[in-house]
Amino acid sequence: MPKVTLEMPPVAKCSVDSCAYNVSQKCHAKAITVGDGQSPGCDTFFTANAHSREKQRIAGVGACKVSGCRFNDDFECNAGAIEVGRTGSDVRCLSFSPRQTP
């Protein structure tokens, strides 16, 4: 199968142990999507009885739909790395930072 290699900011840490992609506080999805336009939630999060078998791959941020984040450039994240965790009951990009308005 052909593979596509892209440069993406890595998910440096994910503290949401219940996510199916989380193994030892690392996200092992190929890529995650952040946001719904307003909220910087992790759209890739889901729970399952079994966790990812892939233990070597580290997820990157494939897309960010939160245009109000200062790291968002044309719906792609340009942060050096991000962290994902819980804010209350929500699973969010903890690296979200509001865009400065002039």
C-alpha positions in Angstrom: 0.0 0.0 0.0 1.4 3.5 -0.9 2.0 5.7 2.2 1.9 9.4 2.4 4.5 11.2 4.6 3.6 14.6 5.9 5.2 17.0 8.3 2.8 17.6 11.2 3.1 18.8 14.8 3.3 15.7 17.0 0.9 15.0 19.8 3.6 15.1 22.5 1.3 13.8 25.3 -2.3 12.6 25.7 -3.5 12.2 29.3 -6.9 10.7 28.2 -6.3 7.1 29.1 -9.7 6.0 28.0 -9.1 6.9 24.3 -8.7 3.8 22.1 -5.5 5.4 20.6 -3.9 6.1 23.9 -1.2 3.8 25.2 1.0 5.0 28.0 -0.1 8.6 27.6 0.9 8.7 23.9 -1.5 9.0 21.0 -0.9 6.3 18.4 -3.4 7.4 15.7 -1.9 8.2 12.4 -3.2 11.8 12.7 -5.8 13.6 14.8 -8.3 16.4 14.0 -8.8 19.2 16.4 -11.9 21.3 16.8 -15.4 21.9 15.6 -14.9 25.5 14.6 -15.2 27.0 18.1 -14.1 24.4 20.6 -10.6 22.8 20.5 -11.9 19.3 21.2 -10.1 16.2 19.9 -12.4 15.0 17.2 -10.4 11.8 16.9 -11.1 10.7 20.5 -13.3 7.6 21.1 -13.4 4.9 23.6 -13.1 1.1 23.0 -12.5 -2.0 25.0 -9.1 -2.6 23.2 -6.5 0.1 22.7 -4.4 0.6 19.6 -2.0 -2.2 18.8 0.4 0.3 17.1 2.9 1.3 19.8 5.7 2.9 17.7 3.8 5.6 15.7 3.2 9.0 17.3 0.2 10.9 16.1 0.4 14.2 14.4 -2.2 17.0 14.1 -3.6 16.5 10.6 -6.2 19.3 10.7 -7.4 22.0 13.0 -10.8 23.5 12.5 -10.5 26.2 15.3 -9.7 29.3 13.2 -9.6 31.3 16.4 -6.4 29.5 17.6 -3.1 31.4 17.1 -1.5 28.2 15.9 -4.0 27.7 13.1 -2.8 28.6 9.7 -5.1 27.7 6.8 -6.8 25.0 9.0 -3.5 23.3 9.8 -1.7 23.5 13.2 1.7 25.2 13.2 2.6 24.6 16.9 5.8 22.8 17.6 3.8 20.0 19.4 0.5 19.8 21.2 -0.9 18.1 24.3 -4.4 16.6 24.6 -6.2 16.1 27.9 -9.4 16.7 29.8 -11.0 20.0 30.6 -13.8 19.0 32.9 -15.6 16.2 30.9 -14.3 17.4 27.5 -11.3 16.0 25.7 -9.4 19.1 24.3 -6.2 20.3 22.7 -4.5 21.8 25.8 -2.1 23.8 23.6 -5.0 25.9 22.3 -4.2 29.6 22.5 -6.6 32.3 21.3 -5.6 34.3 18.3 -4.6 37.9 19.3 -6.8 40.6 17.7 -5.1 43.8 16.6 
